Amino acid sequence: MSGLGIAREFFGLAKQASTNADLVQALACISTSMDFDYFALTHHVDFASAEQAGMRLHNYPDDWVAWFDARRLGVSDPVHRASQATSIGFTWQRVPDLIRLTKTDLTVLEHARTSGIGDGFTVPAHVPGEATGSCSFAVAPGRSMPVDNLPLAQLAGAFAFEAARRINGSRNFDVHTPTLTERQRDCVLWMARGKTDWEIARILGLSQETVTQHLKQARERYDVPKRSVLAVRALFDGLISFSDIFRR
């Protein structure tokens, strides 16, 4: 089957999937079709912590998963950290180019190999307001990466992660999400940039009292007591973005 045919078949299976088991089956099929041995779709969280929850679908060896969780590597795993430095899929050979590897990182990568996991390809997943995540495809040690299938792996990984978010109810849209006026949003944005009410008033051509009122009303709409929480909620809902705040 051609790459386009494989993609269409997987997209159909993933779109129809209504449970994690359905999606695992679809991932197993496309992994085999792309000549990979393993797949792992996961949020980058500490799964050993009762306070954290996230998606994780995989067919990795059990001993690797037990070793990984015992050391609480969900956040610090080098591949997971490297995925935060790019917006497109990368082979694990590129990890040293994306982050500075520590001795612990080298130990983690070596233990993965001894557990039966060789090279891999990871597709990052960044959704504001959620834990970062990724979808990886890997081969056993000694096997060559199916480099011709990496563009297909990029598409499959991104589509699979969205399917998992749909199945698991990540960030369901709430029709009752507060909305702000344009002026309220402007004030929240400049507040998030660290400006005082007086400075915001000078920037927007308003009185300081008006700025204070806009921010007070924005907090009331979100029902939050502090401005710092207001900024976080505005980021979470996509009302403002990190690029808006940290303009270069």
Order of alpha helices (4+ residues) and beta strands (2+ residues): alpha-alpha-beta-beta-alpha-alpha-beta-alpha-alpha-beta-beta-alpha-alpha-alpha-alpha-alpha-alpha
